[in-house]
């Protein structure tokens, strides 16, 4: 079968054996390109596996599914506590990072990865379940009420996912976005633009020191910052604002459960309730053979890319 691999910093499509063995074989219909993929490639990570952790497809019986693309050990202390996003296996449990991912015609995954989709959510769109679940997991930590005012700094896919999760449930969601396409998407999702004044919660999704400083400035005293970004280059903490305002900071990684419900299931249900999400997020769809072009498009946010999807 065909699969997307990385050699050095170059993306190519390779012929690889069709996976077999224990697990569930999924026919991939959509695989999204994440900013984490771009960062890992640019940083020169040794990526020896098929790329892609935003994945949806169909089972052998035709059922549409998304994937929770992690395979935690299930027996370390954190897995036993139910916090399997923090499994001691670390990045080695993530499909597309430490094991074969979904930028391929097929992927073999543990049965636990399967996320059944509502009837009105297609496998062609449901690669969005993964980034939406990232937002759902972080937002579940927050002290929110219907009266909360929330600012989101950064309007890439995860920032927009936070908007999609929050809009309509809190008093206001206001977004700081850089690019015109991101601004339009945020408004379509129900957000206002250009945060001013003070906020109860600020969700930081840009992943740099300037954005974190902006987040702290936007917080009212005693407010909360949620770190949904990944800080690939490190970050400087705006210590004066954090200390003076006694801010609370939550850091979030991946997804697991909210009680008895998985974050990926919350995300799938959101897609069912908001069928416009795919049109807002997915700006480009390309065949698997065009993977190198797709990665170039995904890296150019200024040109309008939000979510670039490969369709095997």
Order of alpha helices (4+ residues) and beta strands (2+ residues): beta-beta-beta-alpha-beta-beta-alpha-beta-beta-alpha-beta-alpha-beta-alpha-beta-beta-alpha-beta-alpha-beta-beta-beta-alpha-alpha-beta-alpha-beta
